[in-house]
Amino acid sequence: MSATRAQGVGFRSERGPILIALMLATGLVAIDSTIVATAVPSIVRDIGGFESFPWLFSAYLLAQAVSVPIYGKLSDMVGRKPIILAGIGLFLLGSVLCGIAWSMPALIAFRALQGLGAGAVLPVSITIAGDIYSLEERAKVQGYLASVWAVSSVVGPSLGGIFAAVGFWRGIFLVNIPLCLLAGWMLVRTLHENVERAKHRVDYAGAGLLAASLGLLILGALEGGQGWAWTSPVSLGIFAVGGVLLALFLLVERRAAEPVLPSWVISRRLLGTTALVSFGVGAVMIGLTSYVPTFLEGALASSPLVAGLALAALTLGWPISASQAGRFYLRIGFKATALIGISITVAGLAVLALTAAAPSVALVAASCFVVGLGLGLVATPTLIAAQSSVSWNERGVVTSTNMFARSIGSALGVAVFGAVANAIYGQTAGGGSNGPAVVAASGAVFVAALAAGVLTVAAVLAMPAVRAGTKDAGGEDGGGSGEPVLTDAEDSSR
């Protein structure tokens, strides 16, 4: 496979239009993750279904998470361009249908369709960046893509609030239409691939079993202790059926000609450890994004805007460090860079946990910024190390597995942190409306997030000490041949 490439990173370079298109596509997913929440009261007033509105988020996250590994494999088989365009198309269709939804069940179903589109857009965007940019350039590109999340963390809630204020909540979905069309048009015009055509045997059975099993297991983690008790028949049944289907999936994959999730994705030491790191990143992120706003609003009576801006410091720190990660891993290696990053992350989490009893908006924002700086130096080098250890026809599944591990970390984090907070709320009169209870529960969650960060240190330490080689990730001619570029003391396949 070859892709159009040119020297330089930025909007004015020959690859600039592709980068802009990838940022637009990423922005669709990023904004959608924050814009809906502020409009929920308006949605419920219009179409009802208050008891079901949490599914607006769960259905989206479920569909996105379970489809990511499948899209990654397909992008390795048929190319990135058709898969990301299909994802944008599904997201566009889901957005249009959400904009005309007539009931809460219909809106939830259409949100799931959006999630299926998002499942292709995010990992394939990152994979394309890995294809067309060299190892030296990828960190800067990841900084560009990460900056989209920083902007979206402010723009999303603001747009949602504006549409809700004018009584037109459907606009939060319809605004995606021009963005989808623009991103798709730019990719069609600027992204050119020459994929080696070969006959493939699509692993339909494996894809179906993977989606069904993971969907049930993630559903059980998201809704356990919330929608139903952990020990209820519903909860136990969901986990049991999910476990059986997962076991069947593993059996099917052993015989599949082209398994949708090859065993080597986990068995190779570098890929397995970087997936564990991504899992930890997902858990830490969800702990802060879920509880920092609640903490500030409940403990200090801060407005949602102030709480949101304090949390936005997390996504401001990430792109700053991500864009500079290349300077570190080219000199000291991927593992050493990630160790620096996770150390900074743990320090920020420790400050947040230790000062929870004396809440301060400025201190929380500063802690979130530090955590973001650390995560940028963890997530970026570990992802790039994983991408750079494989050839083009394996990069899609490796990238999607890394993204999927982050989603699983977030899902499990929601379950664990929710259980920790609910245990404290259940012992206090007034529960979540009681200020001291909110402080205690949030502090306990921050301690749990700190524990997740410490466990992630172990995953980073387990990484092989590989370094970037001298050969470009896309081959000597920059044509995207995708030869591995990792060298040094340990073989990344172990």
N, C-alpha and C positions, 0 to 999 in steps of 0.2 A: 504494500500500500504506500502511496506517496501523497503528500499534502502540500499545498502552496505554502512556501516559507520565505521569509526575508529577515534581514538583520534588524535588530532593535525591537524594543518593547514600548508600546504606547499607541495612542489613537492615530497618530500620523504615519505610523509605519505601514508597510504593505499589508501586514496582518491586522492592522488596527480595526478595520471593519468587522473582522471575525471576532476580535476581542470585544468590541462594542455589542455585537449580536449575542455573545456568550453572557455578557453582563446583563443585557436586557432579559435574556431567558432566565438567568439566575434571579434577577429582580422580581420576576413573576412569582417564583416560589417564596422568596424572602418576604415580599410585601404581603403575600397571601397568608403567611404565618402570623401576622400581627394585625392586619386590617380588620379582620372579622370580629375580633373580641369586642371592640368598642361599639360595634353596631348591633350586638345581640339584643339589647333591650328594645330597639326599634323593630328588629325582625320579629321578636316574640309578640309585640303589640300588634303587628300587622297580620301575621299568619298563625299565631298561637304556637303551642307545642313547647311551653316552658320546661316541662319535665324532660324533654328529649334534646334540648339544645346542646348539651355536652357532646352529643354524637356529631355535631357539626365539625368538631375537632378530631374526635376519635376515628370517624369514618375516613377522613382525609389522611390522617397519619397512618392508619392501618393500610389503606390502599397504596400509599406511597412506599411504606416500608417493605411490604411483601413483594412489590413489583421491581424494586431496585436490582436484586441479583439477576432477575430474568432479563431485564433490559441490558445489563452489562454483558451477559453472554451473547445476546443477539447482536450487540454492537460489534463484538469480535467476529461474528459470523458474516454479517452483511454490510458492515461499515457504520460509522458514527452518524453520518448525515441523515439517512432515512429514519433512524431511531429517534434522534432528537427532534426531527420534524414531526414524526408521529406523536411524540410526547407533547410538543407545542400544540399540535392539532387537537389532541384529547383535552388538554388544558383549556384551549379556546372553546371547544364544544361544551365542556363542563361549566365554564364561566357564563356562556350564553344561557344555558339551561338554568343555572343558579339565579341568573338575573330575571328569569320569568317564572321561577318556582311559585307554586300556588299553595303549598302546604309544607310543614316541617319535614314529614317523611320524604317528600319529593326533593326538598333542598338538601337533606342528608345524603340521599342517593346521588345527587348531582355533585355534591362535595367529594364523594368517593371517586367519581369520574375525574374530577380535578386532580385528586391524589394520584390516580393512575398516570396522568400526564406528568405530574411533578416527579414521579418515580423515575421517569426517563430523563427529564430535563437536567436535574442537578448532577447526577453522576456522569452522564455523557458529556456535559459541558466541561467538567473537570478532566475527563479523559481526552477530549479534543485539545484542551490546553496542553496536556502532556504529550500529545502527538506533534503539535506544530511548533512548540517552543523547546529550546535546548534546556539541558539541566541547569545551566547558569541562569537562564531567564525565568524558569518556572516559579521561583519564589516570588519574583516581582509580579508575575501574572496572578499568582494566588492572592497577593496583596490587593490587586485590582478587584478580583472576584469577592474577596472578604469585605472590601469596602462597600460593596453592594448591600451586605447585611447591616453594616453600620448605618448607612443612609436609610434603609428600610425600617430599622428599629425606631426611627423618628418619624419618617414619612408615613408608614403604615397606620399607626394609631391616629395620627393627625388627619389623614384622609378619611379613615373610618369615622372619626368624630365629626368631620365636616358633613359627610353624607348623612350621618344619623341626625345631625342638627337641622338639616334642611328637609328631613323627612323622606329621603330617597335612598334607603339602604341598598337597593338593588344596584346602585351605582358602584358599590365596592367590588362587584363582580364584572359589571359591564366595562369598567375602566381597563380591564385586562385585554379587551378586544383589540384596540389599536396597538398595544404593546406586543401581543402575540403575532399580529400580522407583520409588524415591523421587524421583529426578531426573526421570524420565518423567512421573510423576503430577503433580509440581509444574508442569512445563512445560505439560501438558495443561490444567491449571486456571488458570494465570496468564498465559500468553503468548497473546495474541489478535492475529491478523493479518487484514487485509482485502486480499487479493491480487487485483489486477485479472486476471480470467480471460481468457486468450487462447489461441488455438491455436498450439502450438509444434511445431517439427520437431526431434525429438531427434537429435542427431548420433551415432548408434550407431557408425558406421564410425570416426569420429574418436576417440570414447571408447575403443573397442577397440584401435585402433592406438596411441593415447597410452599406455594402460595397459601394453600389450605391450612397446612400445619402451623406455619408461622403466623398466619392471620389469627388462628385460635389462641396460640400461645401469647401473642402480643395483646390480643383482646383480653385475655385473662389477667395479664399484668396491668393493663390500663384500667380495667373496671373492678378488679379485685379490691375489696375494702371500700369501694365507692358505689358501684352499681349493685353489688351483692357482697355478702360476707365471704371471706377467704375460704372458710370451711363449709360453705353452703353446697348443696348438690349441684347447682349450676356451675359454680367455680370449679369444683372437683371434676365435673363432667367435661368442662371445656379443656382443662389441662390434660385430662386422661386421653380424650380424643386427639388433641393436638400432639401429644407424645406418641401415640400409636401411628398417626399419619407421618410424623417426623421419622420414626423408625422405618416405615415403609419407604419413605423417600430415600433414606440411606441405602436400603437394599436395592432399589431401582437404579440408583446412581452407580452402583458397583457394576451393573451390566450395560449401562447406557453407552452408546458409541461416542456421543458428545454430550457428557453430563452438563446440566445447566449450572451446577456448582461443583467443579472438580475438587477432588480430595486434596490435590496439591496446594490449593489456595490456603488451607490451614496447616498442612503438614510441613511446608517449607518454613523454616524458623523465622526468617525475616517477615514473611507475610503473616504468619500466625501472631507474632508479637506486635506488629504494627496494627493488626486488627484489634488486639486487646487494648492497645493504647487508644485507638479510636473509640472503643467501647467506654473507656474511662472518661474520655473527653465528653462524650454524649451525656454521661451521668452527671458530671460536674456542671455542664451547661444547663441541663434541665433543672438542677437543684437551685441555681441562681435565678434563672429566668422565671421559674414558677413561684419562688418565695420572696425574692427581694422586693417586688412591688407590694405584696401582701404585708410584709414586715414593716415597710415604711408607712404604708397607709394605716395599718392597725396600731403601730407603736407611736407614731408621731403625728397621726392624722394628716399626713402629706396628701396633696392632691394626686390623682392618677397621673397627671402630666409630670409633676416633679418626680414621682416614683419611677415613671417610665424613662425619664432623662437620666436618673441615677443608674438604672440598669443599662441604658444605652452606652455608658462608659465601658461596659464589657465588650461590646462590639466595635467600639472605637479603638481600643487597645489592640485587638486581634489583627486588623489589617496593617497597623503600623509595624508590628514585629514580624508578621508574615512576609511583608515586602522586603525585609532585611535578612530573613532567614538564610538566603542564599550565601550571603557574605560569611555566615558562620559555618554552614555545612560543607562549603567548598574548602574551608581551611582546617576545620577540626573534625569533620565527619558528621554523619546524621545522628548517631547515638549521643555524642557529646552535646550537640545542639539541643536535642530533645531533653537531655538531662538538665541543661540550664533552664529550658522552658518549664519543665514540670516542677523544678525547684522554685521558680518564681510563682508559679500557679499555687503551689502548696503554701508559700509564704502569704499570698493574698488571701487564700481561704482561711488560714490560721488567724489572721487579723480580723477577718469578718466574724469568725466563730467566737473569738475571745472578747470582742467588743459588742456582741449582740445585746448584752444586758444594759449597755449604755448607748442606745441607738443615736446615730448622727447621719444625716443625709450626706454630708460632705465625706465622712469617713467611709460610708457604704459605697459611694460613687468611686472614691479613690481605690478601695479594695477591689471593686469590680474591674476598674481599669487595669490594675496590676494583674489580676487573674487573666484578663483578656490578652495582655502582653505575653504572659506565660504560655497560654494556649496557642497563640500564633506561632510560637517557637517549638511547640509540640506537634500540633496537627500538620503543619506544612511540611517539615522535613521528613516525618514518618510516612506521610502519603507519597511524597516525591520519591523517597527511598523504595517504597513498594512498587510504584509505577516504573521506576528505572531498572528494577531487577528483572523485568520480563520484556518480551518482544511485543510488537504491535498487536498480534492476534491473541494476546493474553491480557493486555492492559485494561480492556473494558471490564472484564470480570474481576480483576484485582481492584480496580478503582471502586466498582460497585460494592464489592465485599467490604471494603474499608468504610464506605458510606453506610452500608447496611449495619455494620457493627456499631457505628455511632447511633443509629436509630434504635437498635436493641438496647444500648446503654441508656438512652433517654427513656425508653419504655419501662425498663426495669427500675430506673431511677425514680420515675413517677410513682411506681408501686411502693418502693421502699420508703421514699421521702414522705409520701402520702400516709403510709402506715405510721411512721414516726410522729408526724404532725397530728394525725387523728387520735393517737393514743393520748397525747397531752390535752387536746381539745376535749376528749371524752371525760377527763378527770376534773374539768373546770366548768363552773357554772357560766353559761353564756357562750361557751365554746369559742368559735372563730370571731365572735363579736366582742370578746373580752380582751382588752388591750394587753394586760400581763400575760394572758394565755397565748396571744399572738407572738409576743416577744419570746416566750419560752419555747413555743413550737418552732418558730423560725430559727432560733438559736440551735435547737437540736438538729434541724435539717442542715444548717451550715456545718455542724460538727460531722454529720453523716457525709456531706459533700467533701469535707476535709479528709475523711477516711477513704473516700473514693479516689481522691487525689493521691494519697499515700500509696494505695494499691496500684495506681497507675505508674508510680515510680518503679515498682517491681517489674512491671511490664516493659518499661523503658530499659531497665538494667538487663533484662533478658534478651534484648535485641543483639544481633551480631554486630561487631564493630566494623561495619563496612564504610567505605569512603567513595566519593565520586571519582570515577576514572577520567581519563583524558578524552575519551571518545564521546561525541555528541549522542544524546539519546535518540536522535532521529537518523543516525548513521553519519558517516564522514561527509557526505554530500548534503546533509540536512534534509534528506528526502523522506524521513519518517520510516526507515527500515526497522527501527525499534530495537536495536541490539542493546542488551543490558550493559550498564556502565558502572556497575558496582565492583570495587576491587578491595583488597586489603586483607586483613588477618583471617577473616572467617568467610566461608562460602555461604551466601545468602540462601541457598537451597536447603541448608541443613535444618 
